Amino acid sequence: MHVGIIGYGAIGQSLVKRLAAAGIEEITVANSRGPESLAPHVEQFDGRVNAGTVREAGAAELVVLAVGWHQVPNALAEVQDWTGRILIDATNNYAPPGETPPDLGGRTSSEIVASHAPGAKVVKAFNHLAAALLGEDPRVAGGNRALFYSGDDEAAKESVGALLKRLGYAGIDLGGLVEGGKMHAPRNGPLIIRNLIEM
Ligand SMILES: NC(=O)c1ccc[n+]([C@@H]2O[C@H](COP(=O)([O-])OP(=O)(O)OC[C@H]3O[C@@H](n4cnc5c(N)ncnc54)[C@H](OP(=O)(O)O)[C@@H]3O)[C@@H](O)[C@H]2O)c1
């Protein structure tokens, strides 16, 4: 399995920790400043994690988008053809307390992500937990931490579900990208930041 991560901040780093711990065969991480800027950060993984360009990370079998909301269009535009590709959307249209959240014009954030990656099979996941918690082993207290996901393509969701299982999560499919996505969306989503353990 090859997983690419576009964005190597709080979420990207936590995710890489879990992917490496689970023995995922190939992991490529990228940011906007190029592979050289990431090389010192991936050394700790003894060659298991490659620093690449956004295009290289975007060529993986499963691609995770983990950039700030305002960087989404630029990051996705680096990959020339998203047709048929599985894009895991970990972004949130988050605004810090006191700031006005971005206006989505009545759409969900993942619909906007999808509009910048035409033809991609978008699955929303890895967005509902704080980054620090995402970096922890999901096998806790004799159970497995719940990880919610949503999307419209069943085969893509099966692939994401298989990845979550390998990482040790209890993956919970919430349905389609719009209706399911609303369940784990920031602010009004009832499942956002819920740290639930399936026993
Ligand atoms: N932090 C959390 O607890 C948390 C929880 C759930 C969801 N989220 C969501 O996850 C996303 C990432 O959050 P974060 O906290 O990880 O953000 P972050 O720490 O600011 O990291 C963002 C990463 O994206 C990279 N980046 C920026 N522009 C890029 C571009 N055009 N192409 C490729 N990489 C680019 C940045 O590196 P360079 O600037 O060097 O390129 C950085 O590595 C956000 O949408 C956030 O709302 C965060």
The ligand as an ORCA input file, in Angstrom:
! r2SCAN-3c Opt
* xyz 0 1
  N      -4.550     20.406     13.968
  C      -5.638     19.695     14.277
  O      -5.822     19.287     15.448
  C      -6.648     19.351     13.221
  C      -7.665     18.439     13.517
  C      -8.551     18.047     12.525
  C      -8.453     18.586     11.248
  N      -7.493     19.520     10.977
  C      -7.445     20.087      9.633
  O      -6.354     19.473      8.950
  C      -5.737     20.419      8.078
  C      -4.269     20.525      8.452
  O      -4.187     21.018      9.777
  P      -2.785     21.114     10.527
  O      -3.085     21.521     11.904
  O      -1.994     19.901     10.249
  O      -2.144     22.370      9.744
  P      -0.633     22.862      9.796
  O       0.041     22.354     11.004
  O      -0.677     24.314      9.509
  O       0.027     22.107      8.537
  C      -0.328     22.416      7.220
  C       0.709     21.790      6.301
  O       0.350     22.062      4.950
  C       1.518     22.457      4.234
  N       1.109     23.229      3.066
  C       0.663     24.512      3.003
  N       0.390     24.852      1.732
  C       0.668     23.769      0.980
  C       0.575     23.500     -0.413
  N       0.155     24.430     -1.294
  N       0.951     22.286     -0.843
  C       1.388     21.346      0.007
  N       1.501     21.544      1.352
  C       1.129     22.738      1.826
  C       2.312     23.226      5.276
  O       3.686     23.279      4.996
  P       4.364     24.452      4.169
  O       3.727     25.733      4.607
  O       5.787     24.341      4.529
  O       4.090     24.097      2.774
  C       2.116     22.333      6.485
  O       3.009     21.237      6.437
  C      -6.497     21.726      8.252
  O      -7.437     21.863      7.217
  C      -7.174     21.580      9.603
  O      -8.379     22.328      9.712
  C      -6.573     19.890     11.928
*
